[in-house]
Amino acid sequence: MANYLAIVHKDPKSDFGVSFPDFPGCVTAGQNIDEAKDMAQEAIILHIQGMLEDGEKLPVPSKLEEIMADSDFSDAVAYLVVGVPDAKPRTVRVNITLPEMTLKQIDAAAKRRGMSRSSFLAHVAQNAIQSNHSEASM
C-alpha cells in the first residue's frame, strides 16, 4: 500500500478543501475535517483508477518535508496521510452463466470500446458500485 499526502485548506466561510501535491487536479472538500478525510480517500482512489485505466504511471509519494517547504502549501491547516491500495490488485478467474444474447451484447459493447470482455464487465461493475455508493451517501 502506498501512502500519499493530502493538504487540507480552510478559508473563512468555506468547507475544508483537500488537494494532493502528487496528483494535480485531484481535489475534494468536506464540511468538517472528518468528512474531508473520508472524501480525500475516495477522491484519490477514483483518481488513481482513472490514471491506471489511461495507462499512466503513479508518481512516487512526496516527502512531508518537501511539501512543507513548498510555498504553494503554506496555507495548509492539516496534512493527511492517505493510504492507497496496491495499484495492481490480484485478479481472480470466475465462472458465470449468462444468456447467450446477453453475452453477445457484452462482447459487442466491449469491442466498441476497445476492451476485453473481462475489463468491460469489471468497468461496468465498478461504475454500478460507485453509483450505488454515491446515491447512498446523499
C-alpha positions in Angstrom: 0.0 0.0 0.0 1.3 3.4 -1.0 0.8 6.5 1.3 0.2 9.9 -0.3 -0.1 13.2 1.4 -3.1 15.4 1.2 -3.2 19.0 2.1 -6.2 20.4 3.9 -7.0 24.1 3.3 -9.6 26.2 5.1 -10.8 29.6 4.1 -13.2 31.6 6.3 -16.9 30.7 5.4 -15.8 27.7 3.3 -15.6 23.9 3.7 -12.3 22.2 4.3 -10.6 21.8 0.9 -8.3 18.9 0.2 -5.6 18.7 -2.6 -2.9 16.2 -3.4 0.6 17.6 -4.3 1.4 14.4 -6.2 -1.9 14.4 -8.1 -2.6 17.9 -9.6 -6.2 18.3 -10.3 -7.3 15.8 -7.7 -9.3 17.9 -5.2 -12.2 17.4 -2.9 -13.8 19.0 0.2 -15.8 18.3 3.3 -17.9 20.3 5.7 -15.7 19.2 8.6 -12.2 17.6 8.9 -13.6 14.1 9.3 -15.7 14.4 6.1 -12.7 15.9 4.3 -10.6 12.9 5.3 -13.2 10.5 4.0 -13.7 12.4 0.8 -9.9 12.6 0.3 -9.7 8.8 0.5 -12.5 8.4 -2.1 -11.1 11.1 -4.4 -7.6 9.7 -4.6 -8.7 6.2 -5.2 -11.0 7.3 -8.1 -8.3 9.5 -9.5 -5.7 6.7 -9.4 -8.2 4.3 -11.0 -8.6 6.7 -13.9 -4.9 7.1 -14.3 -4.4 3.3 -14.4 -7.2 2.9 -16.9 -5.4 5.6 -19.1 -2.1 3.7 -18.8 -0.5 6.4 -16.7 2.2 5.6 -14.1 1.6 6.6 -10.5 4.0 9.1 -9.0 6.4 8.3 -6.2 4.9 9.8 -3.0 6.4 13.1 -2.0 8.1 13.5 1.4 6.4 15.7 4.0 9.5 17.9 4.4 9.3 18.7 0.6 5.7 19.6 0.8 6.1 21.7 3.9 8.9 23.7 2.2 6.7 24.4 -0.8 5.2 27.9 -0.6 2.1 26.7 -2.6 1.1 24.8 0.5 1.9 27.3 3.2 -1.8 27.8 4.0 -2.3 24.2 5.0 -4.2 23.7 8.2 -3.5 20.0 8.2 -1.6 17.2 6.4 -3.3 13.9 5.9 -1.7 10.6 5.1 -4.0 8.8 2.7 -3.3 5.1 2.1 -4.0 3.8 -1.4 -4.4 0.0 -2.0 -1.9 -1.6 -4.3 -2.4 -0.5 -7.9 -2.3 -4.0 -9.3 -4.7 -6.0 -7.2 -4.7 -9.7 -7.6 -7.2 -10.8 -10.3 -9.3 -13.9 -9.8 -10.9 -16.0 -12.6 -14.6 -16.6 -12.2 -17.2 -18.7 -14.0 -20.6 -17.1 -14.6 -23.7 -18.1 -16.5 -25.4 -15.6 -18.8 -28.0 -15.8 -21.5 -26.3 -16.2 -24.9 -27.8 -13.0 -26.3 -26.6 -11.0 -23.2 -23.1 -12.3 -23.7 -23.1 -11.3 -27.4 -24.3 -7.8 -26.4 -21.5 -7.6 -23.8 -18.9 -8.7 -26.3 -20.2 -6.1 -28.9 -20.2 -3.3 -26.3 -16.7 -4.2 -25.1 -15.4 -4.3 -28.7 -16.8 -0.9 -29.5 -14.9 0.5 -26.5 -11.7 -1.4 -27.4 -11.9 -3.5 -24.2 -11.8 -7.2 -23.4 -14.9 -8.9 -22.1 -13.3 -9.1 -18.6 -12.3 -5.5 -18.4 -15.7 -4.3 -19.7 -17.5 -6.3 -17.1 -15.2 -5.1 -14.3 -15.6 -1.5 -15.5 -19.4 -1.7 -15.6 -19.5 -3.4 -12.2 -17.2 -0.7 -10.7 -19.4 2.1 -12.2 -22.5 0.4 -10.7 -20.9 0.1 -7.3 -19.7 3.7 -7.3 -23.1 4.9 -8.4 -24.7 3.0 -5.6 -22.2 4.3 -3.1 -22.8 7.9 -4.3 -26.6 7.5 -4.0 -26.3 6.0 -0.5 -24.2 8.9 0.8 -26.7 11.6 -0.4 
